């Protein structure tokens, strides 16, 4: 059955340290592998979405992922859209994003195909630089300082002009919230637009919306020792 046309794009960037924390909590054998000198937000995905309800998914099984089609983007993908899940194949994450989301917007004139989908995500990450948005406001990774969600929203809006959707993750071992993702809404020309209330409710089962008056940790990369120390103190 043909999917109905989507309304906007949800562009999600993630903080790898928190993603790794969530991954490790899902299984004792799970481990992570970060790009060399990784210290920036990375792409999670470019998701066509509906104004009401979840967006279309897995739209065309005949457009199977083919890693050779993005070979010219490989260096940039490894740095800005990496698969950090160790012991999974390098292209497993990209294959998932393409099959689930990319096939639903590949007929868009700005995306067109598999190469265009990943190229668009990389260009959006460069244009809407979350690492810079936060650092300009003095919000930098720290194992000592917590930030309010409203501070993070304000920093992003000051730099990019729109209020983002902030996604948190509660590390159950230490009972503390970590910032996980920052999501932006784009129109079909891939320009920023305000997100609606519906967007804020489209979270996965292990994600939580962040209360504006709540605080979160924005941990430095490879700070597993801090998590262990915090757990021992509790």
C-alpha positions as CSV (number, residue, x, y, z in Angstrom):
1,X,0.0,0.0,0.0
2,X,1.4,3.4,-1.0
3,X,2.3,5.7,2.0
4,X,0.7,9.1,2.2
5,X,3.0,12.1,1.4
6,X,5.0,13.2,4.4
7,X,4.8,16.8,5.8
8,X,8.2,17.7,7.1
9,X,11.6,16.3,8.0
10,X,12.9,15.6,11.5
11,X,16.6,15.9,11.6
12,X,18.2,14.3,14.7
13,X,21.7,14.7,16.0
14,X,22.9,12.7,18.9
15,X,25.6,12.9,21.6
16,X,27.6,9.7,21.2
17,X,28.6,9.3,24.9
18,X,25.0,9.2,25.9
19,X,24.0,6.8,23.1
20,X,26.9,4.6,24.2
21,X,25.6,4.7,27.8
22,X,22.1,3.6,26.7
23,X,23.6,0.9,24.5
24,X,25.7,-0.6,27.3
25,X,22.7,-0.7,29.6
26,X,20.8,-2.8,27.1
27,X,23.3,-5.6,27.4
28,X,26.3,-6.5,29.5
29,X,28.3,-7.4,26.4
30,X,27.5,-4.3,24.5
31,X,30.5,-2.0,23.8
32,X,31.1,1.1,21.8
33,X,33.7,2.4,19.3
34,X,34.1,6.1,18.6
35,X,35.7,7.8,15.7
36,X,39.3,9.1,16.4
37,X,39.3,12.3,18.4
38,X,35.5,12.3,18.5
39,X,34.2,15.3,20.3
40,X,31.2,16.4,18.3
41,X,27.5,15.7,17.9
42,X,26.8,13.2,15.1
43,X,23.9,12.4,12.9
44,X,21.2,10.0,14.0
45,X,18.9,10.4,11.1
46,X,16.9,12.3,8.5
47,X,13.3,11.3,9.1
48,X,10.3,12.2,6.9
49,X,7.4,12.9,9.3
50,X,3.7,13.6,9.5
51,X,2.2,16.6,11.2
52,X,0.0,14.1,13.1
53,X,1.4,10.7,14.1
54,X,4.6,9.0,13.3
55,X,6.1,9.4,9.8
56,X,6.2,6.8,7.1
57,X,8.7,3.9,7.4
58,X,10.1,1.2,5.2
59,X,8.5,2.5,2.1
60,X,10.2,0.6,-0.7
61,X,11.8,-2.8,-0.1
62,X,13.1,-2.9,-3.7
63,X,15.4,0.0,-2.9
64,X,17.7,-2.1,-0.8
65,X,20.8,-0.5,0.8
66,X,23.9,-0.6,-1.3
67,X,27.1,0.6,0.5
68,X,28.9,1.1,-2.8
69,X,26.6,3.9,-3.7
70,X,27.9,6.0,-0.8
71,X,31.6,5.1,-1.1
72,X,32.5,8.7,-2.0
73,X,30.9,9.8,1.3
74,X,32.5,7.2,3.5
75,X,35.2,9.4,5.1
76,X,32.6,12.0,6.2
77,X,30.1,9.3,7.3
78,X,32.6,7.7,9.5
79,X,33.3,11.0,11.2
80,X,29.8,12.7,11.3
81,X,27.3,9.8,10.9
82,X,29.2,6.9,12.5
83,X,28.0,3.5,13.8
84,X,29.4,3.5,17.4
85,X,28.0,0.0,18.2
86,X,31.1,-2.2,18.4
87,X,30.8,-5.7,17.1
88,X,28.2,-4.7,14.5
89,X,29.1,-4.1,10.9
90,X,30.1,-0.6,10.0
91,X,27.3,-0.1,7.6
92,X,24.5,-1.7,9.7
93,X,23.4,1.7,11.1
94,X,23.4,3.3,7.7
95,X,21.5,0.4,6.2
96,X,18.9,0.7,8.9
97,X,18.4,4.5,8.5
98,X,18.1,4.1,4.7
99,X,15.7,1.2,4.7
100,X,13.5,2.7,7.5
101,X,13.5,6.4,6.6
102,X,15.5,7.1,3.4
103,X,13.3,5.0,1.2
104,X,10.4,7.2,2.2
105,X,11.9,10.5,1.0
106,X,14.1,9.3,-1.9
107,X,11.6,10.6,-4.3
108,X,12.0,14.1,-3.0
109,X,13.6,16.4,-5.5
110,X,16.4,17.5,-3.1
111,X,17.3,13.9,-2.0
112,X,16.4,11.7,-5.0
113,X,18.4,8.5,-4.1
114,X,20.5,6.7,-1.5
115,X,23.6,9.0,-2.1
116,X,21.4,12.1,-1.9
117,X,19.9,10.9,1.4
118,X,23.2,10.5,3.2
119,X,24.7,13.6,1.5
120,X,21.8,15.6,2.7
121,X,22.3,14.4,6.3
122,X,26.0,15.4,6.2
123,X,25.2,18.8,4.8
124,X,22.6,19.4,7.4
125,X,25.0,18.5,10.2
126,X,27.5,21.0,8.9
127,X,24.9,23.7,8.5
128,X,23.1,23.2,11.8
129,X,26.1,22.6,14.0
130,X,24.8,21.6,17.5
131,X,28.3,21.4,19.0
132,X,28.9,25.1,18.0
133,X,25.4,26.2,19.1
134,X,26.0,24.9,22.6
135,X,29.6,26.0,22.9
136,X,28.8,29.6,21.9
137,X,26.6,29.7,25.0
138,X,29.3,28.2,27.2
139,X,27.6,24.8,27.3
140,X,30.4,22.3,26.9
141,X,30.8,18.7,28.0
142,X,31.5,18.3,31.8
143,X,31.3,15.6,34.4
144,X,31.0,18.3,37.1
145,X,28.4,20.7,35.8
146,X,24.8,20.1,35.0
147,X,22.8,22.2,32.6
148,X,19.1,23.0,32.5
149,X,17.1,22.0,29.5
150,X,15.9,25.6,29.1
151,X,19.6,26.7,28.8
152,X,20.1,24.1,26.0
153,X,17.0,25.2,24.2
154,X,17.9,28.9,24.4
155,X,21.4,28.2,23.2
156,X,20.2,26.4,20.1
157,X,17.5,29.0,19.4
158,X,20.0,31.8,19.7
159,X,22.3,30.2,17.1
160,X,19.8,28.6,14.7
161,X,16.7,30.6,15.3
162,X,14.3,27.8,16.3
163,X,13.6,25.9,19.5
164,X,14.7,22.3,19.2
165,X,13.2,19.1,20.6
166,X,15.5,17.9,23.4
167,X,15.7,14.2,24.1
168,X,17.0,12.8,27.4
169,X,18.1,9.4,28.6
170,X,17.9,8.4,32.2
171,X,20.8,6.2,33.1
172,X,19.2,3.8,35.5
173,X,22.5,2.7,37.1
174,X,23.2,6.2,38.4
175,X,19.6,7.5,38.3
176,X,20.6,10.7,36.5
177,X,19.5,12.3,33.2
178,X,21.9,12.6,30.3
179,X,21.3,14.7,27.2
180,X,20.9,12.3,24.2
181,X,19.6,14.0,21.1
182,X,18.7,17.4,19.7
183,X,16.1,17.3,16.9
184,X,15.3,20.0,14.4
185,X,12.3,20.3,12.1
186,X,12.7,21.2,8.4
187,X,10.4,21.8,5.6
188,X,10.6,20.0,2.2
189,X,13.3,22.5,1.1
190,X,15.3,21.4,4.1
191,X,15.0,24.8,5.8
192,X,14.3,25.2,9.5
193,X,10.8,25.5,10.7
194,X,9.3,25.4,14.3
195,X,8.5,22.0,15.6
196,X,4.9,21.3,16.6
197,X,3.8,19.7,19.9
198,X,3.3,16.4,18.2
199,X,7.0,16.2,17.4
200,X,7.9,16.3,21.0
201,X,5.8,13.2,21.7
202,X,7.5,11.0,19.1
203,X,10.1,9.4,21.3
204,X,11.4,5.8,21.4
205,X,10.7,3.6,24.4
206,X,14.1,4.3,26.0
207,X,13.9,8.1,25.5
208,X,12.3,10.8,27.5
209,X,11.3,14.3,26.9
210,X,13.1,16.7,29.1
211,X,11.3,19.0,31.5
212,X,12.4,22.6,30.9
213,X,13.2,23.1,34.6
214,X,15.1,19.8,34.7
215,X,18.8,19.4,34.6
216,X,20.9,17.0,32.5
217,X,24.5,16.0,32.3
218,X,26.4,16.6,29.0
219,X,29.2,14.2,29.6
220,X,32.7,14.3,28.0
221,X,33.4,11.6,25.5
222,X,34.8,8.3,26.9
223,X,33.7,9.2,30.4
224,X,32.8,5.7,31.5
225,X,34.9,6.0,34.6
226,X,32.7,8.9,35.8
227,X,29.6,6.7,35.4
228,X,31.3,3.9,37.4
229,X,32.4,6.3,40.1
230,X,28.9,7.8,40.4
231,X,27.3,4.3,40.6
232,X,29.7,3.3,43.4
233,X,28.7,6.4,45.4
234,X,25.0,5.7,45.2
